[in-house]
Amino acid sequence: MQELPVPQIGANEVLVEVEYVGLNHIDARLGAEGFCRWHYPHVLGLDAVGTVVEAPVGVFPKRGTRVIFTTSLAEQGVLKRYTKVANYAVAEVPESIPSAVAATLPNAGMTALAALDKIQLQAGESIYINSGCGAVAHFAIQYARQRGAKVFVSAPQSEHERIKALGAEVLFASEGEQLVQDIKHELGPDGFDTILNSCGGETFVADLAHLRFGGRIACLNGFAQIPQELLFSRAPVIAAVSLGGAWLANSLCAQQKLSFMGQQLLQDVGAGHIQPPAHRTLAFDADLVSEALRELYHHSADVRPVVTVKSAQG
């Protein structure tokens, strides 16, 4: 823990008093492995909910507005009392949604929306999600069903009831060759129309083998070298998904889209169309946050840890 000066905002920025910070698997991975653009000591945390306490004249949102946002990978994070953010990258939180719930939405929900848009998922198509326990899958399953897709998911047997309640139609608990056989039993020889691969690495190559010829696959965490035979036999459309790219590429349009996706998530949760993930709150304490990040680094979590910042500060 350390004391930092209150950030000074620019012409298109607002100062936010942070209320809650939602922890993600990417926070845990980068916390353990680092990031090339960081300057240490680095403050972790990408997703925040808080109240605008300072804004330039004429800039929306005005003071007193409660907002959610996900911030840049390259900058200092939001696990602190005050942070600044571009005004066009935030979404206003309606009164009906508690702040701790809103904190679970940005990174995972926006990533799911971006992935489904990238693969252009259509009604009647099949989608395979290779890690049903993750936070992104929680949103992707629900939005895929809303779009009229048939949703296939891999997850441990113990998670099947929860995941089916989100909208998954077919679940696999098998691995390796047995998974291959189970998929063929459900689909025949053709493969899936679309795939969302959240784990990256060699799992991307394994998933690619389940794709139909000319199918579309979204990857969230990079992928290993693709064997030439597999690449030509599938001729896939490969989409890389990176929310952080909106900031790393300095794309104003992409940053504004983060706001639009945040608004969509809040509207859908508020209307009851999307079920937010379960969450647990923890105090703004270095040991508790470190323990939560270690858990996220080693395991998929269906209950999201949310750090209470404002009340811990008085």
Secondary structure by P-SEA (a helix, b strand, c coil): ccccccccccccbbbbcccbbbbcaaaaaaaacccccccccbbbbccccccccccccccccccccccccccccccccccccccccccccbbbbcccccaaaaaaccaaaaaaaaaaaaacccccbbbbbcccccaaaaaaaaaaaaaccbbbbbccccaaaaaaaacccccccccaaaaaaaaaaacccccccbbbbcccaaaaaaaaaacccbbbbbbccccccccaaaaaacccbbbbbbcccccccccaaaaaaaaaaaaaaaaaaaaccccccccccccccaaaaaaaaaaaacccccbbbbbbcccccc
